[in-house]
Amino acid sequence: MLIIPAQLESYRSLKDRTVKISFETAEPTPEQMADIQASLMKAGYIAFNSDPFTDKMIEQLKAIKTDFDDTGKTPSQRIRAVLFVWWKQNTQGYEIFNDFYIHHMERIINHYKEKLDADQ
């Protein structure tokens, strides 16, 4: 569990009705930075309280069980997000993400179309 004192800096509503929330912290310790890095791109829960968490609150947070593999996105949203991160890491010559997305979705579609029985 990662508990870091922070200030809620901003939020932004996204077109898919989700919300992007930003926090600002004091300079994290090396251990906190390692925890942050290890948590990158993982789904989880956020708990925010303007006062320090009590031991009882921390125990309640630890008792929460996750039952999701991702952020609750649909499979199509998940593949688009994965392709976007891949494009950010390696554009493969595509200046516009949508062109990259269309190209790779066509490759995926054609891969599975080739597996279809033509007689059916």
TIVO-2410 file (N, C-alpha, C; in nm, 3 decimals):
# residues 120
REC num residu      c1      c2      c3 atome chaine
REC   1      M   0.086  -0.117   0.000     N      A
REC   1      M   0.000   0.000   0.000    CA      A
REC   1      M   0.090   0.122   0.000     C      A
REC   2      L   0.056   0.217  -0.079     N      A
REC   2      L   0.132   0.341  -0.094    CA      A
REC   2      L   0.055   0.453  -0.026     C      A
REC   3      I   0.111   0.509   0.081     N      A
REC   3      I   0.047   0.622   0.150    CA      A
REC   3      I   0.148   0.736   0.149     C      A
REC   4      I   0.113   0.843   0.079     N      A
REC   4      I   0.201   0.960   0.067    CA      A
REC   4      I   0.117   1.085   0.093     C      A
REC   5      P   0.162   1.174   0.180     N      A
REC   5      P   0.090   1.299   0.196    CA      A
REC   5      P   0.090   1.376   0.063     C      A
REC   6      A  -0.026   1.427   0.025     N      A
REC   6      A  -0.036   1.494  -0.105    CA      A
REC   6      A  -0.146   1.599  -0.102     C      A
REC   7      Q  -0.138   1.687  -0.198     N      A
REC   7      Q  -0.241   1.789  -0.218    CA      A
REC   7      Q  -0.309   1.760  -0.350     C      A
REC   8      L  -0.443   1.757  -0.347     N      A
REC   8      L  -0.518   1.739  -0.471    CA      A
REC   8      L  -0.499   1.863  -0.555     C      A
REC   9      E  -0.429   1.847  -0.667     N      A
REC   9      E  -0.390   1.961  -0.749    CA      A
REC   9      E  -0.495   1.999  -0.852     C      A
REC  10      S  -0.547   1.898  -0.922     N      A
REC  10      S  -0.646   1.927  -1.026    CA      A
REC  10      S  -0.718   1.800  -1.067     C      A
REC  11      Y  -0.824   1.820  -1.140     N      A
REC  11      Y  -0.895   1.708  -1.201    CA      A
REC  11      Y  -0.946   1.755  -1.336     C      A
REC  12      R  -0.972   1.657  -1.420     N      A
REC  12      R  -1.021   1.688  -1.554    CA      A
REC  12      R  -1.118   1.578  -1.595     C      A
REC  13      S  -1.236   1.617  -1.638     N      A
REC  13      S  -1.333   1.522  -1.690    CA      A
REC  13      S  -1.293   1.483  -1.831     C      A
REC  14      L  -1.298   1.353  -1.860     N      A
REC  14      L  -1.262   1.305  -1.992    CA      A
REC  14      L  -1.389   1.268  -2.069     C      A
REC  15      K  -1.376   1.257  -2.201     N      A
REC  15      K  -1.495   1.236  -2.283    CA      A
REC  15      K  -1.559   1.100  -2.262     C      A
REC  16      D  -1.486   1.004  -2.206     N      A
REC  16      D  -1.547   0.873  -2.178    CA      A
REC  16      D  -1.610   0.868  -2.039     C      A
REC  17      R  -1.629   0.986  -1.980     N      A
REC  17      R  -1.693   1.005  -1.849    CA      A
REC  17      R  -1.605   0.963  -1.731     C      A
REC  18      T  -1.478   0.934  -1.757     N      A
REC  18      T  -1.386   0.910  -1.648    CA      A
REC  18      T  -1.327   1.043  -1.604     C      A
REC  19      V  -1.247   1.041  -1.500     N      A
REC  19      V  -1.186   1.163  -1.448    CA      A
REC  19      V  -1.037   1.139  -1.429     C      A
REC  20      K  -0.958   1.233  -1.473     N      A
REC  20      K  -0.814   1.227  -1.450    CA      A
REC  20      K  -0.785   1.318  -1.331     C      A
REC  21      I  -0.724   1.262  -1.226     N      A
REC  21      I  -0.698   1.335  -1.103    CA      A
REC  21      I  -0.547   1.347  -1.086     C      A
REC  22      S  -0.500   1.468  -1.049     N      A
REC  22      S  -0.357   1.490  -1.026    CA      A
REC  22      S  -0.334   1.534  -0.882     C      A
REC  23      F  -0.231   1.475  -0.822     N      A
REC  23      F  -0.189   1.511  -0.687    CA      A
REC  23      F  -0.047   1.563  -0.691     C      A
REC  24      E  -0.014   1.649  -0.597     N      A
REC  24      E   0.123   1.698  -0.582    CA      A
REC  24      E   0.171   1.661  -0.444     C      A
REC  25      T   0.292   1.605  -0.437     N      A
REC  25      T   0.348   1.561  -0.310    CA      A
REC  25      T   0.472   1.644  -0.277     C      A
REC  26      A   0.517   1.632  -0.154     N      A
REC  26      A   0.650   1.682  -0.120    CA      A
REC  26      A   0.750   1.586  -0.186     C      A
REC  27      E   0.876   1.614  -0.177     N      A
REC  27      E   0.975   1.527  -0.240    CA      A
REC  27      E   0.967   1.388  -0.178     C      A
REC  28      P   0.938   1.286  -0.261     N      A
REC  28      P   0.923   1.151  -0.205    CA      A
REC  28      P   1.058   1.091  -0.167     C      A
REC  29      T   1.053   0.999  -0.073     N      A
REC  29      T   1.173   0.925  -0.035    CA      A
REC  29      T   1.207   0.827  -0.147     C      A
REC  30      P   1.327   0.774  -0.148     N      A
REC  30      P   1.360   0.672  -0.249    CA      A
REC  30      P   1.266   0.551  -0.243     C      A
REC  31      E   1.224   0.514  -0.123     N      A
REC  31      E   1.132   0.401  -0.108    CA      A
REC  31      E   0.995   0.435  -0.169     C      A
REC  32      Q   0.948   0.556  -0.144     N      A
REC  32      Q   0.820   0.599  -0.202    CA      A
REC  32      Q   0.830   0.604  -0.354     C      A
REC  33      M   0.942   0.652  -0.406     N      A
REC  33      M   0.960   0.656  -0.552    CA      A
REC  33      M   0.958   0.514  -0.610     C      A
REC  34      A   1.020   0.422  -0.540     N      A
REC  34      A   1.019   0.282  -0.587    CA      A
REC  34      A   0.876   0.229  -0.587     C      A
REC  35      D   0.799   0.261  -0.483     N      A
REC  35      D   0.659   0.218  -0.477    CA      A
REC  35      D   0.576   0.281  -0.589     C      A
REC  36      I   0.601   0.409  -0.616     N      A
REC  36      I   0.530   0.478  -0.724    CA      A
REC  36      I   0.562   0.411  -0.857     C      A
REC  37      Q   0.690   0.387  -0.882     N      A
REC  37      Q   0.731   0.323  -1.008    CA      A
REC  37      Q   0.669   0.185  -1.021     C      A
REC  38      A   0.667   0.109  -0.912     N      A
REC  38      A   0.611  -0.026  -0.916    CA      A
REC  38      A   0.460  -0.023  -0.940     C      A
REC  39      S   0.395   0.087  -0.906     N      A
REC  39      S   0.250   0.098  -0.921    CA      A
REC  39      S   0.207   0.153  -1.056     C      A
REC  40      L   0.301   0.200  -1.135     N      A
REC  40      L   0.271   0.263  -1.263    CA      A
REC  40      L   0.191   0.170  -1.352     C      A
REC  41      M   0.082   0.220  -1.408     N      A
REC  41      M  -0.006   0.151  -1.501    CA      A
REC  41      M  -0.081   0.033  -1.438     C      A
REC  42      K  -0.085   0.028  -1.306     N      A
REC  42      K  -0.162  -0.075  -1.238    CA      A
REC  42      K  -0.295  -0.016  -1.193     C      A
REC  43      A  -0.396  -0.099  -1.192     N      A
REC  43      A  -0.526  -0.057  -1.141    CA      A
REC  43      A  -0.526  -0.072  -0.990     C      A
REC  44      G  -0.597   0.014  -0.922     N      A
REC  44      G  -0.603   0.007  -0.777    CA      A
REC  44      G  -0.709   0.103  -0.725     C      A
REC  45      Y  -0.696   0.138  -0.601     N      A
REC  45      Y  -0.790   0.230  -0.537    CA      A
REC  45      Y  -0.715   0.352  -0.487     C      A
REC  46      I  -0.785   0.465  -0.481     N      A
REC  46      I  -0.730   0.587  -0.425    CA      A
REC  46      I  -0.813   0.623  -0.303     C      A
REC  47      A  -0.746   0.653  -0.194     N      A
REC  47      A  -0.814   0.701  -0.074    CA      A
REC  47      A  -0.754   0.838  -0.042     C      A
REC  48      F  -0.837   0.936  -0.023     N      A
REC  48      F  -0.788   1.070   0.008    CA      A
REC  48      F  -0.860   1.121   0.132     C      A
REC  49      N  -0.784   1.174   0.225     N      A
REC  49      N  -0.840   1.230   0.347    CA      A
REC  49      N  -0.757   1.353   0.382     C      A
REC  50      S  -0.821   1.461   0.422     N      A
REC  50      S  -0.746   1.583   0.453    CA      A
REC  50      S  -0.668   1.571   0.583     C      A
REC  51      D  -0.700   1.470   0.664     N      A
REC  51      D  -0.625   1.442   0.787    CA      A
REC  51      D  -0.551   1.311   0.769     C      A
REC  52      P  -0.447   1.288   0.848     N      A
REC  52      P  -0.377   1.159   0.837    CA      A
REC  52      P  -0.473   1.043   0.863     C      A
REC  53      F  -0.448   0.932   0.795     N      A
REC  53      F  -0.530   0.814   0.815    CA      A
REC  53      F  -0.506   0.757   0.954     C      A
REC  54      T  -0.613   0.716   1.018     N      A
REC  54      T  -0.601   0.647   1.148    CA      A
REC  54      T  -0.564   0.502   1.121     C      A
REC  55      D  -0.521   0.433   1.225     N      A
REC  55      D  -0.489   0.291   1.210    CA      A
REC  55      D  -0.610   0.212   1.163     C      A
REC  56      K  -0.728   0.248   1.213     N      A
REC  56      K  -0.851   0.180   1.173    CA      A
REC  56      K  -0.878   0.201   1.024     C      A
REC  57      M  -0.858   0.324   0.977     N      A
REC  57      M  -0.878   0.352   0.835    CA      A
REC  57      M  -0.781   0.271   0.750     C      A
REC  58      I  -0.656   0.264   0.792     N      A
REC  58      I  -0.556   0.189   0.716    CA      A
REC  58      I  -0.593   0.042   0.711     C      A
REC  59      E  -0.640  -0.013   0.821     N      A
REC  59      E  -0.684  -0.152   0.822    CA      A
REC  59      E  -0.801  -0.174   0.726     C      A
REC  60      Q  -0.895  -0.078   0.722     N      A
REC  60      Q  -1.007  -0.088   0.629    CA      A
REC  60      Q  -0.958  -0.085   0.485     C      A
REC  61      L  -0.862   0.000   0.457     N      A
REC  61      L  -0.806   0.009   0.321    CA      A
REC  61      L  -0.736  -0.121   0.283     C      A
REC  62      K  -0.662  -0.178   0.376     N      A
REC  62      K  -0.591  -0.303   0.348    CA      A
REC  62      K  -0.688  -0.417   0.323     C      A
REC  63      A  -0.808  -0.409   0.380     N      A
REC  63      A  -0.907  -0.515   0.365    CA      A
REC  63      A  -0.978  -0.512   0.230     C      A
REC  64      I  -0.965  -0.404   0.156     N      A
REC  64      I  -1.030  -0.394   0.025    CA      A
REC  64      I  -0.964  -0.493  -0.070     C      A
REC  65      K  -1.046  -0.571  -0.137     N      A
REC  65      K  -0.997  -0.669  -0.234    CA      A
REC  65      K  -1.030  -0.621  -0.374     C      A
REC  66      T  -0.931  -0.625  -0.460     N      A
REC  66      T  -0.955  -0.587  -0.599    CA      A
REC  66      T  -1.006  -0.707  -0.675     C      A
REC  67      D  -1.104  -0.683  -0.761     N      A
REC  67      D  -1.158  -0.791  -0.842    CA      A
REC  67      D  -1.164  -0.750  -0.989     C      A
REC  68      F  -1.066  -0.672  -1.029     N      A
REC  68      F  -1.062  -0.629  -1.168    CA      A
REC  68      F  -0.921  -0.643  -1.221     C      A
REC  69      D  -0.912  -0.661  -1.353     N      A
REC  69      D  -0.782  -0.677  -1.416    CA      A
REC  69      D  -0.728  -0.547  -1.468     C      A
REC  70      D  -0.813  -0.451  -1.489     N      A
REC  70      D  -0.770  -0.324  -1.545    CA      A
REC  70      D  -0.853  -0.215  -1.481     C      A
REC  71      T  -0.870  -0.107  -1.550     N      A
REC  71      T  -0.938   0.010  -1.494    CA      A
REC  71      T  -1.087   0.010  -1.518     C      A
REC  72      G  -1.145  -0.105  -1.549     N      A
REC  72      G  -1.287  -0.110  -1.577    CA      A
REC  72      G  -1.320  -0.073  -1.720     C      A
REC  73      K  -1.220  -0.063  -1.803     N      A
REC  73      K  -1.242  -0.028  -1.943    CA      A
REC  73      K  -1.295  -0.149  -2.019     C      A
REC  74      T  -1.364  -0.121  -2.128     N      A
REC  74      T  -1.409  -0.229  -2.215    CA      A
REC  74      T  -1.286  -0.287  -2.286     C      A
REC  75      P  -1.297  -0.408  -2.339     N      A
REC  75      P  -1.183  -0.465  -2.412    CA      A
REC  75      P  -1.136  -0.376  -2.527     C      A
REC  76      S  -1.228  -0.312  -2.598     N      A
REC  76      S  -1.186  -0.226  -2.709    CA      A
REC  76      S  -1.113  -0.102  -2.657     C      A
REC  77      Q  -1.157  -0.047  -2.543     N      A
REC  77      Q  -1.086   0.066  -2.483    CA      A
REC  77      Q  -0.947   0.024  -2.436     C      A
REC  78      R  -0.939  -0.097  -2.382     N      A
REC  78      R  -0.810  -0.146  -2.334    CA      A
REC  78      R  -0.711  -0.165  -2.447     C      A
REC  79      I  -0.756  -0.225  -2.559     N      A
REC  79      I  -0.661  -0.246  -2.669    CA      A
REC  79      I  -0.618  -0.113  -2.730     C      A
REC  80      R  -0.711  -0.018  -2.738     N      A
REC  80      R  -0.675   0.115  -2.789    CA      A
REC  80      R  -0.571   0.180  -2.697     C      A
REC  81      A  -0.590   0.169  -2.566     N      A
REC  81      A  -0.495   0.228  -2.471    CA      A
REC  81      A  -0.358   0.160  -2.481     C      A
REC  82      V  -0.357   0.029  -2.496     N      A
REC  82      V  -0.231  -0.044  -2.510    CA      A
REC  82      V  -0.160  -0.001  -2.638     C      A
REC  83      L  -0.234   0.007  -2.748     N      A
REC  83      L  -0.174   0.050  -2.874    CA      A
REC  83      L  -0.122   0.193  -2.863     C      A
REC  84      F  -0.192   0.279  -2.789     N      A
REC  84      F  -0.147   0.416  -2.773    CA      A
REC  84      F  -0.014   0.422  -2.698     C      A
REC  85      V  -0.003   0.345  -2.591     N      A
REC  85      V   0.123   0.343  -2.515    CA      A
REC  85      V   0.235   0.288  -2.603     C      A
REC  86      W   0.206   0.184  -2.682     N      A
REC  86      W   0.305   0.127  -2.772    CA      A
REC  86      W   0.350   0.233  -2.873     C      A
REC  87      W   0.255   0.309  -2.929     N      A
REC  87      W   0.286   0.414  -3.024    CA      A
REC  87      W   0.373   0.522  -2.959     C      A
REC  88      K   0.341   0.559  -2.835     N      A
REC  88      K   0.422   0.660  -2.765    CA      A
REC  88      K   0.565   0.611  -2.747     C      A
REC  89      Q   0.582   0.480  -2.725     N      A
REC  89      Q   0.715   0.424  -2.705    CA      A
REC  89      Q   0.790   0.403  -2.836     C      A
REC  90      N   0.715   0.379  -2.944     N      A
REC  90      N   0.777   0.354  -3.075    CA      A
REC  90      N   0.675   0.386  -3.183     C      A
REC  91      T   0.684   0.504  -3.241     N      A
REC  91      T   0.584   0.548  -3.339    CA      A
REC  91      T   0.587   0.468  -3.468     C      A
REC  92      Q   0.694   0.393  -3.492     N      A
REC  92      Q   0.709   0.314  -3.614    CA      A
REC  92      Q   0.685   0.397  -3.739     C      A
REC  93      G   0.720   0.525  -3.732     N      A
REC  93      G   0.707   0.614  -3.847    CA      A
REC  93      G   0.571   0.682  -3.859     C      A
REC  94      Y   0.477   0.651  -3.771     N      A
REC  94      Y   0.345   0.713  -3.775    CA      A
REC  94      Y   0.345   0.841  -3.692     C      A
REC  95      E   0.319   0.953  -3.756     N      A
REC  95      E   0.314   1.080  -3.685    CA      A
REC  95      E   0.182   1.098  -3.610     C      A
REC  96      I   0.077   1.035  -3.660     N      A
REC  96      I  -0.056   1.048  -3.601    CA      A
REC  96      I  -0.097   0.913  -3.545     C      A
REC  97      F  -0.139   0.913  -3.419     N      A
REC  97      F  -0.177   0.787  -3.354    CA      A
REC  97      F  -0.288   0.715  -3.428     C      A
REC  98      N  -0.387   0.789  -3.478     N      A
REC  98      N  -0.500   0.722  -3.544    CA      A
REC  98      N  -0.454   0.638  -3.663     C      A
REC  99      D  -0.355   0.685  -3.737     N      A
REC  99      D  -0.302   0.607  -3.849    CA      A
REC  99      D  -0.237   0.478  -3.797     C      A
REC 100      F  -0.160   0.490  -3.689     N      A
REC 100      F  -0.097   0.374  -3.625    CA      A
REC 100      F  -0.204   0.276  -3.578     C      A
REC 101      Y  -0.307   0.328  -3.514     N      A
REC 101      Y  -0.416   0.247  -3.461    CA      A
REC 101      Y  -0.487   0.170  -3.572     C      A
REC 102      I  -0.522   0.240  -3.679     N      A
REC 102      I  -0.593   0.176  -3.791    CA      A
REC 102      I  -0.507   0.066  -3.853     C      A
REC 103      H  -0.378   0.095  -3.873     N      A
REC 103      H  -0.288  -0.004  -3.932    CA      A
REC 103      H  -0.283  -0.131  -3.847     C      A
REC 104      H  -0.262  -0.115  -3.717     N      A
REC 104      H  -0.246  -0.232  -3.631    CA      A
REC 104      H  -0.378  -0.304  -3.606     C      A
REC 105      M  -0.488  -0.232  -3.603     N      A
REC 105      M  -0.618  -0.298  -3.591    CA      A
REC 105      M  -0.646  -0.381  -3.715     C      A
REC 106      E  -0.611  -0.331  -3.832     N      A
REC 106      E  -0.627  -0.408  -3.957    CA      A
REC 106      E  -0.543  -0.535  -3.953     C      A
REC 107      R  -0.421  -0.524  -3.900     N      A
REC 107      R  -0.336  -0.644  -3.887    CA      A
REC 107      R  -0.400  -0.746  -3.795     C      A
REC 108      I  -0.456  -0.700  -3.684     N      A
REC 108      I  -0.522  -0.791  -3.589    CA      A
REC 108      I  -0.645  -0.855  -3.656     C      A
REC 109      I  -0.725  -0.773  -3.722     N      A
REC 109      I  -0.846  -0.824  -3.789    CA      A
REC 109      I  -0.809  -0.926  -3.895     C      A
REC 110      N  -0.711  -0.894  -3.978     N      A
REC 110      N  -0.670  -0.986  -4.085    CA      A
REC 110      N  -0.612  -1.115  -4.028     C      A
REC 111      H  -0.541  -1.105  -3.918     N      A
REC 111      H  -0.486  -1.225  -3.853    CA      A
REC 111      H  -0.599  -1.323  -3.819     C      A
REC 112      Y  -0.707  -1.273  -3.761     N      A
REC 112      Y  -0.817  -1.361  -3.723    CA      A
REC 112      Y  -0.906  -1.398  -3.841     C      A
REC 113      K  -0.916  -1.312  -3.941     N      A
REC 113      K  -0.994  -1.347  -4.060    CA      A
REC 113      K  -0.931  -1.465  -4.132     C      A
REC 114      E  -0.797  -1.471  -4.130     N      A
REC 114      E  -0.728  -1.582  -4.195    CA      A
REC 114      E  -0.756  -1.715  -4.125     C      A
REC 115      K  -0.797  -1.713  -4.003     N      A
REC 115      K  -0.828  -1.834  -3.928    CA      A
REC 115      K  -0.972  -1.883  -3.951     C      A
REC 116      L  -1.053  -1.801  -4.015     N      A
REC 116      L  -1.194  -1.838  -4.040    CA      A
REC 116      L  -1.204  -1.943  -4.148     C      A
REC 117      D  -1.298  -2.029  -4.132     N      A
REC 117      D  -1.326  -2.131  -4.232    CA      A
REC 117      D  -1.407  -2.064  -4.342     C      A
REC 118      A  -1.355  -2.062  -4.463     N      A
REC 118      A  -1.419  -1.994  -4.574    CA      A
REC 118      A  -1.554  -2.055  -4.611     C      A
REC 119      D  -1.576  -2.180  -4.578     N      A
REC 119      D  -1.701  -2.248  -4.612    CA      A
REC 119      D  -1.816  -2.212  -4.521     C      A
REC 120      Q  -1.792  -2.143  -4.415     N      A
REC 120      Q  -1.900  -2.115  -4.320    CA      A
REC 120      Q  -1.942  -1.972  -4.325     C      A
***
